[in-house]
Amino acid sequence: MNDDSQPPIEIPFDQLTAEALRGVAEAFVLREGTEYGFQDYSMDQKVEHVVDQLKRGDARILFDAPTESIGIVTKHELNVIPDNSQDQ
């Protein structure tokens, strides 16, 4: 089987404008339905939590070239993404 898929490209969060970073973080919060338990948080607080995770290295921004999409993955999710870089 010939797999020509490209691995996702990591985008350093500090390379994005503040507006772009907020947009990516908001999309992540809305898509993931982030669960915070009994505490209610505003959208701004949830976005701030996601940005804090990026700053700590607990999450990363990835660009998927084949689908032309960008998203945030947690460190846990990143550990289950297959690394195809050694296949070449």
ROSEDO-886465 format. One line per field, with one value per residue: residue number from 1; y negated, z negated, x negated of N, C-alpha, C in turn. Coordinates in Angstrom, 2 decimals. Layout:
residues N
k c(NUM_...)
n.c2 c(Y_...)
n.c3 c(Z_...)
n.c1 c(X_...)
ca.c2 c(Y_...)
ca.c3 c(Z_...)
ca.c1 c(X_...)
c.c2 c(Y_...)
c.c3 c(Z_...)
c.c1 c(X_...)
This chain:
residues 88
k c(1_2_3_4_5_6_7_8_9_10_11_12_13_14_15_16_17_18_19_20_21_22_23_24_25_26_27_28_29_30_31_32_33_34_35_36_37_38_39_40_41_42_43_44_45_46_47_48_49_50_51_52_53_54_55_56_57_58_59_60_61_62_63_64_65_66_67_68_69_70_71_72_73_74_75_76_77_78_79_80_81_82_83_84_85_86_87_88)
n.c2 c(1.17_-2.17_-5.02_-8.26_-10.32_-13.35_-14.20_-16.06_-19.56_-21.31_-24.36_-27.00_-28.58_-31.19_-32.32_-33.12_-35.79_-37.74_-37.81_-35.66_-33.51_-33.60_-33.01_-30.34_-29.11_-29.62_-28.17_-25.60_-25.36_-25.57_-23.37_-21.18_-21.21_-21.76_-20.49_-21.59_-20.72_-21.40_-24.11_-27.13_-28.70_-31.59_-32.26_-33.71_-33.02_-30.26_-30.26_-31.52_-29.53_-27.54_-28.84_-29.12_-26.40_-25.95_-27.63_-26.36_-24.04_-21.90_-21.54_-21.66_-23.43_-22.29_-22.00_-20.60_-19.72_-18.25_-18.51_-21.15_-22.30_-23.59_-22.95_-22.34_-20.17_-18.09_-17.25_-14.58_-13.58_-14.07_-12.18_-9.88_-10.22_-8.90_-8.74_-9.37_-10.18_-8.64_-6.76_-7.34)
n.c3 c(0.00_0.89_-0.79_-0.45_-2.11_-3.89_-6.88_-9.64_-10.00_-12.43_-13.86_-15.37_-18.15_-18.77_-16.38_-15.18_-14.61_-17.18_-16.73_-14.94_-16.52_-18.57_-17.06_-16.23_-18.74_-19.69_-17.82_-18.47_-21.11_-20.65_-18.94_-20.39_-22.63_-25.24_-28.47_-31.71_-34.16_-37.15_-37.24_-35.63_-32.76_-30.88_-27.31_-26.75_-28.96_-28.55_-26.11_-26.96_-28.69_-26.81_-25.32_-27.33_-27.68_-25.25_-25.55_-27.68_-26.48_-26.55_-24.60_-21.03_-17.89_-14.82_-11.30_-8.66_-5.61_-3.36_-3.83_-4.22_-6.74_-10.08_-13.45_-17.01_-19.05_-21.93_-24.17_-24.86_-22.72_-20.67_-21.12_-20.10_-17.41_-14.44_-13.55_-10.59_-9.55_-9.55_-7.66_-5.24)
n.c1 c(-0.84_-0.64_-1.16_-0.66_-0.10_-0.55_-2.26_-0.84_-1.58_-3.29_-2.33_-3.80_-2.37_-3.01_-3.60_-1.35_1.00_2.60_5.35_5.71_4.85_6.74_9.04_8.51_8.38_10.99_12.50_11.65_12.63_15.40_15.85_14.92_16.48_15.67_15.36_15.89_16.65_18.43_18.14_18.95_17.75_16.89_16.81_14.48_12.87_12.58_11.21_8.89_7.91_7.28_5.29_3.40_2.76_1.47_-0.76_-2.05_-2.79_-1.12_0.68_0.92_0.77_1.84_1.44_3.16_2.29_3.46_6.25_6.41_6.81_6.81_6.03_6.26_4.49_4.30_1.60_1.86_3.46_1.68_-0.26_0.88_1.03_-0.13_-3.57_-4.81_-7.18_-9.48_-9.08_-10.08)
ca.c2 c(0.00_-3.39_-6.09_-9.53_-11.37_-14.16_-14.37_-17.43_-20.50_-22.08_-25.81_-27.59_-29.51_-32.57_-32.78_-33.61_-37.06_-37.56_-37.51_-34.30_-32.59_-33.58_-32.29_-28.91_-28.66_-29.62_-27.03_-24.41_-25.33_-25.29_-22.04_-20.15_-21.24_-21.60_-20.23_-22.16_-20.24_-22.18_-25.53_-27.74_-29.65_-32.34_-31.91_-34.32_-32.21_-28.99_-30.56_-31.78_-28.23_-26.86_-29.54_-28.72_-25.05_-26.10_-28.23_-25.35_-22.89_-20.83_-21.44_-22.16_-23.77_-21.51_-22.28_-19.42_-20.21_-17.65_-19.04_-22.59_-22.65_-23.83_-22.59_-22.19_-18.83_-18.03_-16.42_-13.18_-13.26_-14.10_-10.91_-8.79_-10.49_-8.14_-9.50_-8.79_-10.78_-7.64_-5.84_-7.79)
ca.c3 c(0.00_1.00_-1.52_-0.14_-2.98_-4.55_-8.32_-9.98_-10.23_-13.65_-13.74_-16.68_-18.48_-18.80_-15.00_-14.75_-15.17_-18.31_-16.18_-14.39_-17.65_-19.23_-16.18_-16.31_-20.08_-19.76_-17.03_-19.27_-22.24_-20.13_-18.35_-21.40_-23.72_-26.39_-29.71_-32.86_-35.38_-37.73_-37.08_-34.35_-32.28_-29.68_-26.13_-26.92_-29.91_-27.90_-25.13_-27.75_-29.15_-25.67_-25.02_-28.40_-27.36_-24.16_-26.12_-28.52_-25.67_-26.76_-23.36_-19.86_-16.71_-13.66_-10.00_-7.81_-4.23_-2.44_-4.05_-4.41_-8.00_-11.22_-14.69_-18.22_-19.64_-23.23_-24.22_-24.84_-21.35_-19.84_-21.33_-19.35_-15.98_-13.93_-13.00_-9.30_-9.04_-9.43_-6.58_-3.96)
ca.c1 c(0.00_-1.42_-0.50_-1.30_0.41_-1.56_-1.99_-0.46_-2.67_-3.06_-2.41_-4.04_-1.28_-3.50_-3.76_-0.05_1.44_3.51_6.67_5.71_4.76_8.06_9.95_8.22_8.76_12.45_12.98_11.37_13.58_16.74_15.88_14.66_17.45_14.80_16.08_15.21_17.27_19.52_17.83_19.28_16.75_17.26_16.00_13.16_12.11_12.24_10.15_7.67_7.42_6.66_4.03_2.47_2.29_0.50_-1.97_-2.71_-3.18_-0.17_1.45_0.19_1.57_1.40_2.05_3.25_2.23_4.44_7.60_6.26_7.47_5.93_6.70_5.46_4.50_3.67_0.40_2.32_3.86_0.48_-0.98_1.51_0.91_-1.27_-4.69_-5.19_-8.40_-10.53_-8.74_-10.64)
c.c2 c(-1.24_-4.53_-7.39_-10.66_-12.07_-14.26_-15.82_-18.28_-21.29_-23.57_-26.38_-28.66_-30.96_-33.13_-33.32_-34.99_-36.76_-37.19_-36.08_-33.27_-32.48_-32.80_-30.78_-28.36_-28.62_-28.43_-25.74_-24.27_-24.96_-23.86_-20.95_-20.14_-21.05_-21.53_-20.75_-21.75_-21.15_-23.68_-26.01_-28.75_-30.34_-31.87_-32.48_-33.50_-30.88_-29.19_-30.80_-30.47_-27.48_-27.51_-29.21_-27.32_-25.10_-26.64_-27.24_-24.16_-21.71_-20.62_-22.06_-22.51_-23.01_-21.93_-21.00_-19.87_-19.57_-18.21_-20.56_-23.07_-22.81_-23.49_-22.49_-20.76_-18.89_-17.14_-14.95_-12.75_-13.20_-12.80_-9.75_-9.04_-9.73_-9.06_-8.81_-9.31_-9.77_-6.66_-6.19_-7.52)
c.c3 c(0.00_0.34_-1.29_-1.05_-3.69_-6.03_-8.59_-10.27_-11.49_-13.37_-15.13_-16.98_-18.45_-17.41_-14.44_-15.33_-16.33_-17.82_-15.65_-15.51_-18.37_-18.38_-16.23_-17.67_-20.22_-19.00_-17.80_-20.39_-21.74_-19.62_-19.42_-22.50_-25.06_-27.69_-30.89_-34.18_-35.85_-37.53_-35.69_-33.99_-31.04_-28.51_-26.27_-27.87_-29.31_-26.89_-25.85_-28.25_-28.02_-25.33_-26.08_-28.16_-26.24_-24.70_-26.96_-27.72_-25.86_-25.55_-22.25_-18.75_-15.53_-12.41_-9.18_-6.37_-3.32_-2.59_-4.21_-5.66_-9.10_-12.48_-15.83_-18.71_-20.99_-23.16_-24.17_-23.43_-20.43_-19.96_-20.56_-17.85_-15.46_-13.31_-11.73_-8.77_-8.85_-8.30_-5.27_-3.86)
c.c1 c(-0.89_-0.66_-1.25_-0.82_-0.74_-1.24_-1.59_-1.70_-2.35_-3.27_-2.65_-2.99_-1.75_-3.80_-2.44_0.21_2.38_4.91_6.75_5.67_6.10_9.07_9.76_8.66_10.29_13.04_12.78_12.39_14.97_16.86_15.78_15.71_16.75_15.60_15.26_15.85_18.39_19.34_18.24_18.20_17.28_16.41_14.59_12.29_11.69_11.12_8.83_7.07_6.70_5.32_2.98_1.91_1.24_-0.82_-2.76_-3.24_-2.27_0.75_0.62_1.18_0.99_2.17_2.00_3.36_3.27_5.86_7.61_6.98_6.43_6.71_5.72_5.60_3.79_2.43_0.77_2.69_2.64_-0.30_-0.37_1.52_-0.30_-2.33_-5.16_-6.51_-9.52_-10.26_-9.43_-12.11)
